[in-house]
Amino acid sequence: MESNPLPPPQAVGRILLWHQGALGDLLLAGPALLAVRRRYPRARLTGLGQPQPWGLLSHTLSLEAVWDSGESRWAPLLASAPLPPELRVRLAGFQLALVFTPKPDSPVLVGLRQAGIPEVAWVPSFPEAGSEPVAALQARYLAGLGLTVDSSFRLVLPPDAEREAVLPEAENWLAVAPGSGHAKKNWPLSHYYEVSRALSWQYRLRVVWLAGPAEASLIAYLKPLTAAQGQVLLMDAPLARVAAALRSCRLFLGNDSGLSHLAAALGGPRVLALFGPTDPEVWAPAGAGVKILRGPCPQSPCARGREISCPQPRCLEDLSPAAVLEIAGAILSSG
């Protein structure tokens, strides 16, 4: 698909950035979004998607506003419906819109053009096939639009983020995030418990467990577990508070999840991410402090895009606590 270069900086005063992805997907697009900010340093940027993930990027990208794509006002854009006058008014004044979606035929692009935005460009949010990393795919596509993408990306929290801190900095912390957006991407909770207990004893770490709405089924186990062990359970906390807590940690241990990407983007804790059915070549968080460990299964990765069809994730079940403990210990010992 051929693309024309984006307009020069002097021709753009306001930019709309559409990305409805969850935390991990949005952070994978971080280098691409930062490239837009660098190309248009004086433009007013608005992020449109899920408010909490976009809110985390607000300081890094100097966003003017964050809009919630889940509000009913945006439904006509998703349904190829005629745009009501109030929506046209809301979108008036934007000279450029970048739409991050899997496919280039999204009705959102048509709707934004109907709203009168002069330049509307599509950027693939992830590859539908193959093993090209998301960041590389977006960098390649943006190069065709005249933008240069730097692969390095660091999430910058606002100066007052320390007020969100919940972990005493005088102690060494191990963050454990046993969930993800899909149950088949999760390493068994019993394995997490075994490894976290061994690491806390051997390296004198305190453990903080991170659990959100997707981990509701685990809360009944995590509450008594953390209470009995003198550990911390950070449950359903705002992402800003989770980010502040992660900055206090030496090591993060988790699955292929948004929190793994958050820990990596902060550049604070070392990250050990466990992958099973999904392809780390595509989805792994980037960063010098990131280590990926894959399950010992010859069919892994078996996911096709977003689809995980295997009936039972043996790749993760067969990843032994001893193997994870060995890698985690090596990371901690290396400082």
C-alpha positions as CSV (number, residue, x, y, z in Angstrom):
1,M,0.0,0.0,0.0
2,E,1.6,3.2,-1.2
3,S,1.5,6.3,1.1
4,N,2.2,9.9,0.6
5,P,4.6,11.8,3.0
6,L,2.9,13.6,5.9
7,P,2.6,17.4,5.7
8,P,5.5,19.5,7.0
9,P,5.5,20.7,10.6
10,Q,4.5,24.2,9.8
11,A,1.3,23.0,8.2
12,V,0.1,21.1,11.2
13,G,-1.2,22.6,14.4
14,R,-3.4,19.8,15.9
15,I,-3.0,16.0,15.5
16,L,-5.4,13.3,16.5
17,L,-3.9,9.9,17.5
18,W,-6.4,7.0,17.3
19,H,-5.3,3.8,19.1
20,Q,-7.8,1.6,20.9
21,G,-5.3,-1.0,22.0
22,A,-4.8,-2.0,25.6
23,L,-1.7,-1.1,27.6
24,G,0.8,-3.5,26.0
25,D,-0.3,-2.6,22.4
26,L,-0.2,1.1,23.1
27,L,3.3,0.9,24.7
28,L,4.5,-1.2,21.7
29,A,3.5,1.8,19.6
30,G,5.5,4.1,21.9
31,P,8.4,4.6,19.5
32,A,6.0,5.4,16.6
33,L,4.0,7.9,18.7
34,L,7.2,9.5,19.9
35,A,8.4,9.9,16.3
36,V,5.2,11.9,15.6
37,R,5.9,14.2,18.5
38,R,9.5,14.8,17.3
39,R,8.4,15.5,13.8
40,Y,5.7,18.0,15.1
41,P,7.2,19.5,18.2
42,R,4.8,22.4,18.4
43,A,1.6,20.6,17.4
44,R,-1.2,20.0,20.0
45,L,-1.6,16.2,20.3
46,T,-4.8,14.4,21.4
47,G,-4.8,10.7,22.2
48,L,-8.1,8.8,21.5
49,G,-8.5,5.3,22.9
50,Q,-8.5,3.8,26.4
51,P,-8.0,6.6,28.9
52,Q,-5.8,4.9,31.5
53,P,-3.1,3.7,29.0
54,W,-3.2,7.0,27.1
55,G,-3.0,8.9,30.4
56,L,0.3,7.1,31.2
57,L,1.7,8.4,27.9
58,S,0.5,12.0,28.5
59,H,3.7,13.4,29.9
60,T,6.0,11.5,27.6
61,L,4.2,12.8,24.5
62,S,3.1,16.2,25.9
63,L,-0.5,15.4,25.1
64,E,-3.0,18.3,25.2
65,A,-5.9,15.9,25.8
66,V,-7.0,12.3,26.2
67,W,-10.4,11.2,24.8
68,D,-12.2,8.0,25.6
69,S,-13.1,6.0,22.5
70,G,-15.5,4.0,24.5
71,E,-17.9,6.9,24.8
72,S,-21.0,6.6,22.6
73,R,-20.2,9.8,20.7
74,W,-17.6,7.9,18.8
75,A,-19.9,5.1,17.7
76,P,-20.6,6.6,14.2
77,L,-16.9,6.4,13.4
78,L,-16.9,2.7,14.1
79,A,-20.2,1.9,12.3
80,S,-19.6,3.8,9.0
81,A,-22.6,5.9,10.0
82,P,-23.2,9.5,9.0
83,L,-21.4,11.8,11.4
84,P,-23.7,14.0,13.6
85,P,-22.9,17.8,13.6
86,E,-21.6,17.8,17.1
87,L,-19.0,15.2,16.2
88,R,-17.9,17.2,13.2
89,V,-17.5,20.2,15.5
90,R,-15.4,18.2,17.9
91,L,-13.1,17.1,15.2
92,A,-12.8,20.5,13.5
93,G,-9.4,22.1,13.7
94,F,-7.3,18.9,13.3
95,Q,-5.0,19.0,10.3
96,L,-3.7,15.4,10.7
97,A,-5.0,12.1,12.1
98,L,-3.0,8.9,12.5
99,V,-5.1,5.8,13.0
100,F,-3.5,2.7,14.5
101,T,-5.6,-0.4,13.5
102,P,-4.9,-3.9,12.3
103,K,-6.4,-3.3,8.8
104,P,-6.3,-0.3,6.5
105,D,-10.0,-0.5,5.6
106,S,-11.2,0.6,9.1
107,P,-14.3,2.8,8.9
108,V,-12.6,5.2,11.3
109,L,-10.3,6.5,8.5
110,V,-13.4,7.1,6.3
111,G,-15.2,8.9,9.1
112,L,-12.3,11.1,10.0
113,R,-12.0,12.2,6.4
114,Q,-15.7,12.9,6.3
115,A,-15.2,15.1,9.4
116,G,-13.0,17.3,7.3
117,I,-9.5,16.4,8.6
118,P,-7.3,17.1,5.6
119,E,-4.7,14.3,6.2
120,V,-5.7,10.9,7.6
121,A,-3.1,8.2,7.6
122,W,-3.2,4.5,8.6
123,V,-0.5,2.8,10.7
124,P,-0.7,-1.0,11.3
125,S,-1.2,-1.7,15.0
126,F,0.2,-5.2,14.7
127,P,1.1,-7.7,11.9
128,E,-1.8,-10.0,10.9
129,A,0.7,-12.7,9.8
130,G,4.4,-13.4,10.1
131,S,6.9,-12.6,12.9
132,E,7.8,-9.0,12.3
133,P,8.1,-7.1,15.6
134,V,5.3,-4.5,16.1
135,A,7.8,-1.7,16.5
136,A,9.7,-2.6,13.4
137,L,6.5,-2.9,11.4
138,Q,5.4,0.5,12.4
139,A,8.8,2.0,11.9
140,R,8.9,0.6,8.4
141,Y,5.5,2.0,7.6
142,L,6.1,5.4,9.1
143,A,9.3,5.7,7.1
144,G,7.1,5.6,4.0
145,L,5.3,8.6,5.5
146,G,8.5,10.5,5.9
147,L,9.0,9.9,9.7
148,T,12.1,8.4,11.3
149,V,11.4,6.2,14.3
150,D,14.0,5.6,17.1
151,S,13.6,2.1,18.4
152,S,14.4,3.2,22.0
153,F,11.5,4.3,24.1
154,R,11.3,5.4,27.7
155,L,8.1,6.2,29.5
156,V,8.5,9.4,31.4
157,L,6.2,9.8,34.4
158,P,5.1,13.3,35.6
159,P,7.2,14.9,38.3
160,D,4.5,14.3,40.9
161,A,4.4,10.6,40.3
162,E,6.2,10.0,43.6
163,R,2.9,10.8,45.4
164,E,1.5,7.6,43.9
165,A,4.3,5.5,45.4
166,V,3.1,2.7,47.7
167,L,6.3,0.7,48.3
168,P,9.0,1.8,50.8
169,E,12.1,2.6,48.8
170,A,14.4,1.3,51.6
171,E,13.5,-2.3,50.7
172,N,14.3,-4.4,47.7
173,W,11.2,-5.4,45.8
174,L,10.2,-8.2,43.5
175,A,7.1,-7.5,41.4
176,V,5.0,-10.5,40.3
177,A,2.2,-10.2,37.8
178,P,0.6,-13.6,37.3
179,G,-2.1,-12.5,34.9
180,S,-2.6,-11.2,31.3
181,G,-5.3,-10.5,28.9
182,H,-5.7,-14.2,28.1
183,A,-5.7,-17.1,30.5
184,K,-3.7,-19.3,28.1
185,K,-0.8,-16.8,28.3
186,N,-0.5,-17.3,32.0
187,W,2.2,-19.4,33.8
188,P,0.6,-21.4,36.6
189,L,0.0,-19.5,39.8
190,S,1.6,-22.3,41.9
191,H,4.8,-21.8,39.9
192,Y,4.8,-18.1,40.5
193,Y,4.4,-18.7,44.2
194,E,7.2,-21.2,44.3
195,V,9.7,-19.0,42.5
196,S,8.7,-15.8,44.3
197,R,9.1,-17.5,47.7
198,A,12.6,-18.8,46.8
199,L,13.7,-15.4,45.4
200,S,12.5,-13.5,48.4
201,W,14.4,-15.8,50.7
202,Q,17.6,-16.1,48.7
203,Y,17.9,-12.4,47.7
204,R,16.1,-10.8,50.7
205,L,13.4,-9.3,48.5
206,R,9.9,-8.3,49.5
207,V,7.2,-9.4,47.0
208,V,4.4,-7.2,45.6
209,W,1.8,-9.0,43.6
210,L,0.0,-7.0,40.9
211,A,-3.5,-8.0,40.0
212,G,-6.2,-6.2,37.9
213,P,-9.7,-6.9,36.7
214,A,-8.5,-9.7,34.4
215,E,-7.1,-11.6,37.5
216,A,-10.4,-11.6,39.4
217,S,-10.3,-15.4,39.5
218,L,-6.9,-15.3,41.3
219,I,-7.8,-12.9,44.0
220,A,-9.3,-15.6,46.3
221,Y,-5.9,-17.3,46.3
222,L,-3.7,-14.2,46.3
223,K,-5.3,-12.5,49.4
224,P,-4.6,-15.3,51.9
225,L,-1.3,-16.1,50.3
226,T,0.1,-12.5,50.6
227,A,-1.3,-12.1,54.1
228,A,0.3,-15.3,55.3
229,Q,3.7,-14.4,53.8
230,G,3.8,-10.7,54.7
231,Q,3.7,-9.7,51.1
232,V,1.9,-6.8,49.4
233,L,-1.1,-7.2,47.0
234,L,-1.7,-4.2,44.8
235,M,-5.2,-5.0,43.4
236,D,-7.1,-3.0,40.8
237,A,-4.8,0.0,41.3
238,P,-4.7,2.9,38.8
239,L,-2.0,2.4,36.2
240,A,-0.2,5.5,37.5
241,R,0.1,3.9,40.9
242,V,1.3,0.6,39.4
243,A,3.9,2.4,37.4
244,A,5.2,4.2,40.5
245,A,5.4,0.9,42.4
246,L,7.3,-0.7,39.6
247,R,10.0,2.0,39.7
248,S,10.8,0.8,43.2
249,C,11.4,-2.8,42.1
250,R,14.6,-4.7,41.3
251,L,12.9,-7.4,39.2
252,F,9.6,-7.8,37.5
253,L,8.3,-11.3,36.7
254,G,5.3,-11.8,34.5
255,N,3.6,-13.2,31.4
256,D,3.1,-11.7,27.9
257,S,1.1,-8.8,29.4
258,G,0.6,-5.1,29.4
259,L,2.3,-4.9,32.8
260,S,5.5,-6.5,31.4
261,H,5.5,-3.8,28.7
262,L,5.0,-1.1,31.4
263,A,7.9,-2.4,33.5
264,A,10.1,-2.5,30.5
265,A,9.1,1.0,29.3
266,L,9.9,2.5,32.7
267,G,13.5,1.3,32.4
268,G,13.5,0.7,36.2
269,P,13.2,-2.9,37.1
270,R,14.8,-5.7,35.2
271,V,12.1,-7.7,33.4
272,L,11.7,-11.5,33.0
273,A,8.8,-12.2,30.8
274,L,7.4,-15.7,30.2
275,F,6.1,-16.5,26.8
276,G,4.1,-19.6,25.6
277,P,1.6,-19.6,22.8
278,T,2.4,-16.0,21.6
279,D,5.4,-15.1,19.6
280,P,8.0,-13.0,21.4
281,E,9.5,-12.0,18.1
282,V,6.3,-10.0,17.6
283,W,5.1,-9.1,21.1
284,A,8.0,-9.0,23.4
285,P,8.7,-5.8,25.3
286,A,11.8,-4.0,24.2
287,G,14.6,-2.9,26.4
288,A,18.2,-3.7,27.4
289,G,16.9,-4.9,30.8
290,V,14.4,-7.4,29.3
291,K,14.9,-11.2,29.3
292,I,12.4,-13.5,27.5
293,L,12.0,-17.1,28.6
294,R,9.9,-19.4,26.4
295,G,8.1,-22.6,27.3
296,P,9.7,-25.9,26.1
297,C,7.2,-26.8,23.4
298,P,8.2,-27.5,19.8
299,Q,4.8,-26.1,18.6
300,S,5.3,-22.9,20.4
301,P,4.5,-20.2,19.4
302,C,1.2,-21.4,18.0
303,A,-0.9,-18.3,18.2
304,R,-2.1,-16.8,14.9
305,G,-2.3,-13.1,15.4
306,R,-4.6,-12.6,18.3
307,E,-6.0,-16.2,18.1
308,I,-4.8,-18.8,20.6
309,S,-6.3,-22.0,19.4
310,C,-4.4,-24.6,21.4
311,P,-6.8,-26.4,23.9
312,Q,-4.2,-26.4,26.7
313,P,-1.1,-24.3,27.0
314,R,1.4,-27.1,27.8
315,C,4.2,-24.8,26.7
316,L,3.8,-22.8,29.9
317,E,2.7,-25.7,32.1
318,D,5.9,-27.5,31.2
319,L,8.1,-24.4,31.9
320,S,9.5,-25.5,35.3
321,P,9.9,-23.2,38.3
322,A,13.6,-24.4,38.5
323,A,14.3,-23.0,35.0
324,V,12.7,-19.6,35.8
325,L,14.4,-19.5,39.2
326,E,17.8,-20.1,37.5
327,I,17.3,-17.2,35.1
328,A,15.8,-14.8,37.7
329,G,18.7,-15.6,40.0
330,A,21.2,-14.8,37.3
331,I,19.6,-11.5,36.6
332,L,19.6,-10.5,40.3
333,S,23.2,-11.7,40.7
334,S,24.3,-9.6,37.8
335,G,23.1,-6.4,39.5
